[in-house]
């Protein structure tokens, strides 16, 4: 027999409904004293998950900022077109709307929105 210590992870096998042990050699001793391969080492798995989650959160925050910014821009364009129509035709939009549009545009340029 060989002195090869196998990885402790149970993995699914191709063409089988029953899990089996990972066939890789156990090279890292885990916190529980069992041997793990480099792919299934619990410490490394948690670190990879932490890195992946941090990257995901960063990407989602950027996407949310971009989506929100695009939505605000679309609303401001629509409001400005209404204001321009009001000035040309005299629709009777309230003066507060004109002030609100200018205020939103200023805040957008400053990066507050």
N, C-alpha and C positions, 0 to 999 in steps of 0.2 A: 504494500500500500504506500501511498505517497503522504508526505507531511503537509500537503497543500490544505490550507484552511480556507473554506469557501466563504463568500459573502453571506451575511445573515438575512438579506432582503428577500422577501417572497415576491416573485414577479409572475405575470401571466405568460403563458407559452403560446406560441403560434399553433393553431389548429387544436387547442385544448381548452376545456372549460375549467381545468384545475390549475391553480398556481403551483409553481415550483421554486426552488431556491435559485438565486442568481448564480450563474456558472462562473463568474469571475473570482479571482483569487482575493481573499480578504487581506488588505494591506494597511488598513487604518483601524486602530482599536477605538471603538466608540466609548461614550461616557458610561455605558452600561456594561462594558467589558467584552462585548461581542465584536467580532471582526466584520469589517465592511470594505467593499471596493470603493474606489474614489468617486464613482457615480452615486452610490447610495449612502455614503457617509452622512449621518444625520446632521452633523455640524455644517458640512459643506452644502447640504441640501437647504438648510435654513438660511445660510448666507446667500445662496443663489436666489432663493425666494425673496429675500430682503432687497437685493439689488434689482430684481425684476419688478417688484412692487414699487420701488422708488422711481424707476424709469417710467413705469406705467402712470404713476401719479403725476409726474412731471409732464408727460405727454398729454394727459387728460386736462391738466390745468391750462396748458397752452392752447389746446383745442377749445376749451370752454371760453378762454379769453378771446380767441379769434372769432368764435361763433357769436359771442355776445357783442363784440365790436362790430361785426358785419350786420347784426340785427339792428343795432343802434344806428348805424350808418344808413340802413335802408329806411328806417322810420324817419330820420332827420331829412333825408332826400324827399320823402313823400310830404312831410310837413312843410318843407321849403317850397315845394311845387304848389302846395295849397296856398301858401302865403303869397307866392308870385301871382297865382291866379286871382287871389283876393285883391291884390294891388292893381291888376289890370282890369278886372271885371267889377270889383266891388261886391264880393260875396257877403260881406258883413261879418267876417271872423272877428272874435273878440281880440282886443289889443293885448290881453294877457298871453294869448297864444303866440303872438309875434315876439314878445319878450322871452317866453319860455324857449322858443326855438333858438334865439340868439344865445341864451344862457347855456343850453345844452351843447351848442356848437362850440362855445368857448371852453366848457368843461372837457369836451372831447379833445380839443386841441392841446389842453394842458395835461391830458392823460388821466383825468379824474374819473372817467367813465370806463 
